[in-house]
Amino acid sequence: MGNEDDLQRCIVRLNVASSQGTGFFVAPNRILTFAHVVKCAKDNSVQVFWKIGNQNYTAKVMESYEDPVDLALLQLDEDCLHHPCVELDDTEPNTNDDLYIFGYPKGNGVDYSQGDSASFKYEGISFKKDIILYKLKQGQVISGFSGSPLLNLRTGKVCGIVHLSRDEGSDLGGRAVSAQVIVQQFPEIALLNQQFHQPKPKGDNPFEYGSPVSPQRFYGRKREILEIKNRIGAISPQCVNLVGLRRNGKTSLLRYIRERISKFCSPEQKPLVVALDLTSGNFHTPKGIIEGLR
């Protein structure tokens, strides 16, 4: 996923009645938080504020688990919202890994409704009724941070979700539910999260820029093909220059001509296609071009 700025783009503020907490995008239009953060909502909507878009939305609680799991999954009512998602990592952090959170704490005389950060060191595993928690030190967890994703700065991925404070009045640290528990409780969401962060295979879409597409997948350019055919396939062949902006298909068209030359020239012409890449220094002199043709 990346760094602290990337994490903040995935985080939302949740408001239910008079309570406030934090959640984050874990899959398209899906928000993960703790059940106790949205407990008062019941069948009502949860107010969602996304700071990056500076917009307010609503969401419904789709799934909820009681303590000690204490996780809840929300679905946005706005299906067309485009947003990033955190990248989950269900492996345990290394001891003393640097960890970072961002959330919307409010309560006990503090109000950071526009966002607040905190950092920690990873101390080790903790258990609460067989639920794996990560123990954090050298940081302060206050009310409202519940539901904040825990970013491992070494991996750039989210390894858990902040749950408990060890002391709200000091930097004693806190505890977080591990991403391993998240994956176990929401296997479908874990799969969606994985799919969201899978790199797109190159070359699947002929309309994406990148390597030139094969003739079998070349579409359009009918007018250009006809004009080229009328020039290089004429009784007296003419020169042709292809001019255009970068990444708009010139190389794909050249490949189409080379591999479908019979569509452009008659057999009597006995066409011979020679491809010279003039960006190569080998062909920057007349001698080099002649050698390339030879």
Secondary structure, DSSP 8 states (H G I E B T S, - for coil): --SHHHHHTTEEEEEETTEEEEEEEEETTEEEEETTTSGGGTTS-EEEEETTTTEEEEEEEEEE--TTT-EEEEEES-TT-------B--S---TT-EEEEEE--EETTEE-TT-EEEEEEEEEEEEETTEEEEEEESEE--TT-TT-EEEETTTTEEEEEEEEES-TTSSEEEEEEEHHHHHHH-HHHHHHHHHHTS---TTS-TTSSSS---GGG----HHHHHHHHHHHTSSS---------TTSSHHHHHHHHHHTGGGTS-GGG--------TTSGGGSSHHHHHHHH-
